[in-house]
Amino acid sequence: MWPGPYGDWGSRKYLIASLDQSLRRLGIEYVDIFYHYRPDPETPLEETMSALDHLVRQGKALYVGLSNYPAALAERAITLLKQLGTPCLIHQPKYSLFERAPQQGLLEVLDNQGVGAITFSPLAGGLLTDRYLHGIPADSRMASGSPFLTAERLSSEKTAQIRQLDQLARQRGQKLSQMALAWVLRDPRITSVLMGASKTEQIDDALAMLSNRDFTPQELEAIEQILA
């Protein structure tokens, strides 16, 4: 992104210039997947999708993906891309125990259209870990003043929910983060999850989730009651 009317969102000029600049910085000729990360309220959807199609035909991207598109708009965009001959490969929604928007039709659209779903922020910025069970650590992301994880998000009600979820995870023989990842992946419509890891042990913890990915109906009901 850069200053000016064409430095953001989804115009043809922005998308083509943005990928060109990224390729120069990376020192490569093409990317495997080029995402459009959010719908542009000012640019016709047809222009945005045709720009993505153009980049694939130029050989600068092998496939295209979408992110943060709500169900109805995602369906329109996917249909347009199919008509252009550059099908949407994957959609990247924000989805976690605390963020349920994809359940409001988006996952059904992706399933019906044969588009994968790779979710981001499955740990809700770290809230769905043992990091904030007892307040805000001085060396935490929240304490650093991050605009993406502010102290206002850790209300007393949210803290109580996190502690109850942690207790349930322990009963399952897991860490809270592992249960949170397993919960996202329980749905067969989810292709994979994206998680930010700053330490190798966080990756090891995430992989340990694979030993217990299943939930009983009682566990799923307990989760819904905690988050009600």
C-alpha positions as CSV (number, residue, x, y, z in Angstrom):
1,M,0.0,0.0,0.0
2,W,1.1,3.6,-0.6
3,P,-0.5,7.1,-0.3
4,G,-3.0,8.1,-2.9
5,P,-6.4,7.0,-4.3
6,Y,-4.9,3.9,-6.0
7,G,-2.7,2.8,-3.2
8,D,-5.2,0.5,-1.6
9,W,-8.4,-1.6,-2.0
10,G,-9.2,-3.3,-5.3
11,S,-8.8,-1.2,-8.4
12,R,-7.1,-2.6,-11.4
13,K,-4.2,-0.1,-11.1
14,Y,-3.6,-1.0,-7.5
15,L,-3.7,-4.8,-7.9
16,I,-1.4,-4.8,-10.9
17,A,1.1,-2.3,-9.4
18,S,1.0,-4.0,-6.0
19,L,2.0,-7.4,-7.4
20,D,4.6,-5.9,-9.7
21,Q,6.2,-4.2,-6.6
22,S,6.0,-7.3,-4.6
23,L,7.7,-9.4,-7.3
24,R,10.5,-6.8,-7.5
25,R,11.1,-6.8,-3.7
26,L,11.0,-10.6,-3.6
27,G,13.2,-11.0,-6.6
28,I,11.0,-13.6,-8.2
29,E,9.0,-13.8,-11.5
30,Y,5.7,-15.1,-10.1
31,V,3.8,-16.1,-7.0
32,D,1.8,-19.3,-6.5
33,I,-1.3,-17.5,-5.1
34,F,-2.2,-13.9,-5.3
35,Y,-4.9,-12.8,-2.8
36,H,-7.3,-9.9,-2.9
37,Y,-7.6,-9.4,0.9
38,R,-10.8,-7.4,1.3
39,P,-13.7,-6.2,-0.9
40,D,-13.5,-2.7,-2.3
41,P,-16.8,-0.7,-1.7
42,E,-15.8,1.9,-4.4
43,T,-14.6,-0.4,-7.2
44,P,-16.9,-2.6,-9.3
45,L,-16.4,-6.2,-8.4
46,E,-16.0,-7.0,-12.1
47,E,-12.9,-4.7,-12.3
48,T,-11.3,-6.4,-9.3
49,M,-11.9,-9.9,-10.6
50,S,-10.8,-9.1,-14.2
51,A,-7.5,-7.6,-12.7
52,L,-6.9,-10.9,-10.9
53,D,-7.6,-12.8,-14.1
54,H,-5.2,-10.5,-16.0
55,L,-2.4,-11.2,-13.5
56,V,-2.7,-15.0,-14.0
57,R,-2.8,-14.7,-17.7
58,Q,0.4,-12.6,-17.5
59,G,2.1,-15.4,-15.7
60,K,2.7,-13.3,-12.6
61,A,0.5,-15.5,-10.4
62,L,-0.5,-19.2,-10.9
63,Y,-3.7,-19.0,-8.9
64,V,-5.9,-16.4,-7.2
65,G,-7.6,-16.3,-3.8
66,L,-9.9,-14.1,-1.8
67,S,-10.0,-13.0,1.8
68,N,-12.5,-11.4,4.1
69,Y,-15.3,-11.6,1.5
70,P,-18.7,-12.2,3.1
71,A,-20.9,-15.0,1.7
72,A,-22.9,-13.2,-0.9
73,L,-20.0,-11.2,-2.2
74,A,-17.7,-14.2,-2.3
75,E,-20.3,-16.1,-4.3
76,R,-20.5,-13.3,-6.9
77,A,-16.7,-13.0,-7.1
78,I,-16.1,-16.7,-7.4
79,T,-18.7,-16.9,-10.2
80,L,-17.1,-14.0,-12.1
81,L,-13.7,-15.6,-11.9
82,K,-15.1,-18.9,-13.2
83,Q,-16.6,-17.0,-16.1
84,L,-13.3,-15.4,-16.8
85,G,-11.5,-18.7,-16.9
86,T,-9.4,-18.2,-13.7
87,P,-11.2,-20.1,-11.0
88,C,-10.8,-18.9,-7.4
89,L,-8.6,-21.5,-5.7
90,I,-9.1,-20.6,-2.0
91,H,-10.7,-18.2,0.4
92,Q,-9.0,-16.9,3.6
93,P,-11.6,-16.0,6.3
94,K,-11.0,-15.0,9.9
95,Y,-12.4,-17.9,11.9
96,S,-12.0,-19.1,15.5
97,L,-14.0,-20.0,18.6
98,F,-14.5,-16.2,19.1
99,E,-15.1,-15.3,15.4
100,R,-18.0,-17.2,13.8
101,A,-18.8,-15.0,10.8
102,P,-17.8,-17.7,8.2
103,Q,-20.6,-19.9,9.7
104,Q,-23.1,-17.4,8.4
105,G,-23.2,-18.8,4.9
106,L,-19.6,-18.4,3.7
107,L,-18.5,-22.0,4.4
108,E,-21.5,-23.3,2.6
109,V,-20.8,-21.1,-0.4
110,L,-17.2,-22.3,-0.6
111,D,-18.2,-25.9,-0.3
112,N,-20.8,-25.6,-3.0
113,Q,-18.3,-23.8,-5.3
114,G,-15.5,-26.2,-4.7
115,V,-13.2,-23.5,-3.2
116,G,-10.9,-24.2,-0.3
117,A,-11.0,-22.4,3.1
118,I,-7.8,-21.6,4.9
119,T,-8.6,-19.7,8.0
120,F,-6.5,-17.0,9.7
121,S,-6.3,-15.9,13.4
122,P,-7.6,-19.3,14.7
123,L,-6.2,-18.4,18.1
124,A,-7.8,-15.0,18.2
125,G,-4.6,-13.1,18.3
126,G,-3.4,-15.2,21.2
127,L,-6.5,-15.0,23.4
128,L,-7.1,-18.7,22.8
129,T,-3.9,-19.7,24.4
130,D,-2.7,-19.8,28.0
131,R,-1.0,-16.4,27.5
132,Y,-3.9,-14.3,29.0
133,L,-5.3,-16.7,31.6
134,H,-4.1,-14.5,34.4
135,G,-4.1,-11.0,33.0
136,I,-1.9,-9.2,30.5
137,P,1.8,-10.2,30.7
138,A,4.3,-7.3,30.3
139,D,6.0,-9.0,27.4
140,S,2.8,-9.8,25.5
141,R,1.5,-8.6,22.2
142,M,-1.4,-6.9,24.0
143,A,0.9,-5.0,26.3
144,S,3.0,-3.8,23.4
145,G,0.2,-1.5,22.2
146,S,-0.7,-3.5,19.1
147,P,-3.7,-2.1,17.3
148,F,-4.8,-5.6,16.4
149,L,-5.0,-6.9,20.0
150,T,-6.0,-4.2,22.5
151,A,-6.6,-4.5,26.2
152,E,-10.2,-3.7,25.7
153,R,-10.7,-7.1,24.1
154,L,-9.8,-8.8,27.4
155,S,-12.9,-7.9,29.4
156,S,-13.7,-9.8,32.6
157,E,-16.3,-11.7,30.7
158,K,-13.9,-12.7,28.0
159,T,-11.3,-13.7,30.6
160,A,-13.9,-16.0,32.3
161,Q,-14.7,-17.6,29.0
162,I,-11.0,-18.2,28.2
163,R,-10.5,-19.8,31.7
164,Q,-13.5,-22.1,31.2
165,L,-12.3,-23.1,27.7
166,D,-8.9,-23.8,29.2
167,Q,-10.4,-26.1,31.8
168,L,-12.3,-28.0,29.1
169,A,-9.1,-28.4,27.0
170,R,-7.3,-29.8,30.0
171,Q,-10.1,-32.3,30.5
172,R,-9.4,-33.3,26.9
173,G,-5.7,-33.7,27.6
174,Q,-4.8,-30.6,25.5
175,K,-3.7,-27.1,25.8
176,L,-6.3,-24.4,25.1
177,S,-4.4,-23.5,21.8
178,Q,-4.5,-27.1,20.7
179,M,-8.3,-27.4,21.4
180,A,-8.9,-24.1,19.5
181,L,-7.1,-25.3,16.4
182,A,-8.8,-28.7,16.6
183,W,-12.2,-26.9,16.8
184,V,-11.6,-25.0,13.6
185,L,-10.3,-28.1,11.8
186,R,-13.3,-30.2,13.0
187,D,-15.2,-28.9,10.0
188,P,-14.4,-30.9,6.8
189,R,-14.9,-27.7,4.8
190,I,-11.8,-26.2,6.4
191,T,-8.7,-26.9,4.2
192,S,-6.1,-25.7,6.7
193,V,-5.4,-22.9,9.3
194,L,-2.8,-20.1,9.3
195,M,-1.2,-19.4,12.7
196,G,1.5,-16.9,13.5
197,A,4.4,-18.6,15.3
198,S,7.4,-16.7,16.7
199,K,9.0,-19.8,18.4
200,T,9.5,-23.3,17.1
201,E,7.9,-24.7,20.2
202,Q,4.6,-23.0,19.2
203,I,4.7,-25.1,16.0
204,D,5.4,-28.2,18.0
205,D,2.4,-27.4,20.2
206,A,0.2,-26.9,17.2
207,L,1.2,-30.2,15.6
208,A,0.5,-32.0,18.9
209,M,-3.2,-31.1,18.3
210,L,-3.3,-33.9,15.7
211,S,-3.4,-36.5,18.5
212,N,-6.9,-35.4,19.5
213,R,-8.9,-33.7,16.8
214,D,-12.3,-35.2,17.6
215,F,-15.0,-33.7,19.8
216,T,-17.9,-35.5,21.5
217,P,-21.3,-33.9,21.2
218,Q,-21.1,-33.1,24.9
219,E,-17.8,-31.2,24.4
220,L,-19.2,-29.2,21.5
221,E,-22.3,-28.3,23.6
222,A,-20.1,-27.3,26.5
223,I,-18.1,-24.9,24.3
224,E,-21.3,-23.3,23.0
225,Q,-22.6,-22.9,26.6
226,I,-19.3,-21.2,27.6
227,L,-19.5,-18.8,24.7
228,A,-23.2,-18.1,24.8
